Amino acid sequence: MARLKNKVAVITGASKGIGAAIAEKFAEEGAAVAVNYARSANEANQVVDRIKQRGGKAFAVRADLSKISEIKPLFEKVQQEFGHVDIIVNNAGVYEFLPLGSITEEHFNRQYDLNVKGLVFATQEAVSRFGDRGGNIINVSSVVSTAPTPNGSVYSSTKAAVDAITRSLAVELGSRKIRVNSVLPGPVETEGTSVMPGVKDFFSGLAAQTPLGRVGQPQDIANTVAFLASDESGWLTGQTIYATGGLR
């Protein structure tokens, strides 16, 4: 089933983890995919190679979305490569956990510059290229937007902002045939989380609290995002959808 046939999708932060899984799932569903990365060129090219080996269309494109000046060139390259843009998945993000007394301006700006500012201006650029056919915006948020953890006040607030942006833009852009939704993953095993100190015991505890009895895998999130990108979810906009195995 090619639910995204003839669609062009920009996946930000797609060199590994959830973003890579989304890019590969979209290509499997028939989309041409722009695999965005900021620093991990080798990993991004590996994602592209895997997609092409399966007969899909993809290319890697570098841009640090925390820098507004790099956003327009990203979309120009996508348009040159594929001709148009139909979907943006705002997956790029960073996280860092610090107690209140240790928060610095650098800690604050690093997360807000990418998780919020970069998302807004990447979305602005994508929407300017959707045209009369409309488009689809999917924001990768987090369960911590509504269930914050200790030491995560800055990160949690960036994801709460993402969900507010989602709801606002859904109202603003609906008349232009543009849908906007958020996916809120719970704990997911990725390259990033695998190196966190004590993560094995942490994930074991979370799995025991999760109704489906495990933590998430990148493919779990990719499947949800692909559904939101497809016409099967055509009556959904402004939604914040939990992909947590029932953990809230």
N, C-alpha and C positions, 0 to 999 in steps of 0.2 A: 504494500500500500504506500503510495507516494503522496502523502497529504500536503506536502509543501512543494510540489512540482511547479517549476517556473518561478519560484520565489527566490529573492536574493536577501540573504540575512547577514547582518553584521553582529558578530558575537564578541563582546569586549572581554578582555582577560581570559582568552580561550586557549592558552598554551598548555594548560594542565588542569587537573582537578575537575570541578563542576563545569567550567567553561569548555574544556576539551570534550567532555562527554556530550554537552549540548551541541557543539559543532559537529561531532560525528553523527549524532542522532538526526540533526537537521539534514545533513547530507544524505543519510540513509532514507529520509523521507522525501528526497528529491530537490532540496534547496541547493543553490550555489552559495557557498559560505566564505565570508571574509573572517579569517582567524586572526584577531587582534592580539598583540602582545606588547609589553613595554620593554622587557629585558631578556626574556627567555626565548631567544630566536631558535635555538636548536630544538627545543620542545615544540614550539609552534610549527616548525617545518616537519617534525615527526607527525603531528596531527594531520597536516596537509597530506603527507605521504600516505598515511593510513586511509584517508578519505579517497584519494586518487586510486589507490590499489583496489578499492571496492567499486570503482567506476564513478565516483562522485566528482563534483567540481568544488575546488577550494584554492585559496591562496592566503599566504601569511602577510600581514601588514603591521608594521611597527608604529605605535603611537602611545605616548604617555598621556593618558586622558586627564591627569591632574594639571596638565599644562594646556590651557585653552588654545594656544597657538598651534598645537599639534592635531587638533580635532578636525578642522576643515580639510587639511591635506589627506587625512585618513579616508574621509568620505569621497574626496576627489579620486583617490586611487581605486576605491571600490567601484565608483561609477565608470571609470575608464575600463576596468576589468570586466564588469558584468552588465553595465548599461543603466542600471537603476538600483534602487533600494526599496525593499518592501517591509523588512523586519529589523528591529534592533533589539538585542538582548543585552541589557546593561548588567553584566556579570562582574566586571572588574571591580575589585575592592581590596582593602587592606584592613587588618584588625590587630589590635594591640590592647592588652588589658593592664591597667595600672590603678592602684588606689588613689583616691582623691588627692592626697597629699603629694603624690608623685607626678601628677599630671603637669605637663609642660605645654607651652605654646606649640612647640614642634610636634608633640604627640597629637595635640588637637588638630592642627592644620593638616598633618599628613593624612589623617582619616577623612576629614571633611573635604579636603581638596579633591580626593578621588571619589569617595563614596557618595558625595552629594553634588559638589560643584561639577565634577567631571561627568556625572550622570546627567545633570540638567543640560549642560552644553552639548554633549553628544546627542541627547534626545532632540534638542533644538535643531541641530544640523541634520539629523535623520528626517525629522518632520518636514524640513524645507525641501527635501528631495522625494517625499512620498507622492506628491502630486494628487490629481483628481481620483486616482484609484484607491486612495486611502492607505492604511498601513497598520502596523502592529508593534506595540512597545511592550516589552516584558522586562520587568525589573526584578533582579535577584536580591531579595531582602534577607531577613533572618527572623527566626522565632524570637530572638532577643529584642526585637522591636517592641514586643508586648510582654515578654517575660525576661526582663533584664537580669543579668548576673552580677554578683559583686565584682568590683574593679572594672566594670565594663560600661561606665556611664557615658563615655565619649562614643565608643563603638555602637552601643545600643541606641544612642540618640541619633547617630547617622542613619541607622536602619529605620527608626521611627520616622525620620524625615523622608526617607525614600517612600514609605507607605503613604504619607501625606501628599507627596508629590504625585504619586500614582492616582490617588483619588481625585485630586484637583485637575490633573491633566485629562483624566477620563471625562470629566464634565466639560472641560474646555474644548476638547478635540473630537468629541463624539459626532458632532454634526459634519465633520470632515471625513467620516468613515475610518477613523483611527481609534483603535482599541488600546487600552492601557491597563495592565494588570501586574500585580506583584506575586512572586512565589517566595514563601518564607520557609527555607530549609531549617530542619533541626540539626543535630550533630551529624556530620557526614565524614566518613573516612576518606581523606585525600592525602596527597603528598605533603601538604602543609600541616595538617593536623597530626600526621604520623610521627613527626619529629618533636611534638610538644612534650615536655617533661611530664611523666605520669599519665600519658594519654590512655594507655591500655586499661588501667584501673578506672580511669575517669569514664571511658566509653562503656566498660562493663557495668558500672553503676547506672549509667543512663539507659543502657539496654534493658536492665531489670525494671526500670520505671516506664518503659515504652510499651504501649499495648501490643504492638506487633513484635516485640521481643528482640529487637536489634537496632543498631544505629544505621543511618542511611549510607547508601553508596552513590557516587556521582550519577550513575545511570537512573537512579530513582528520581533525581531532580530533573535530569534531561528529559525523561518521559513526560513529566508534568509540564515542562516548558514547551515541549513540542505540541502537546495538546492545546495549550493556550495560543500557540502560533498558527494553529490550523483552523479551518472553517468549522470544525466540530464545536468549537467554543465561541462561535460567532455571536452569541447573545450574552457573552460575559465581558464586562468592562468595569474598571474601578474596583476590582476584587483583590483581596489579599488572601491568597490561598496557602494554607499550611501544608508543607510536605515534610512531615515529622514522624510518621508512623503512629500518630495518635498522641505524641508527647506534647503537652501544652504548659 
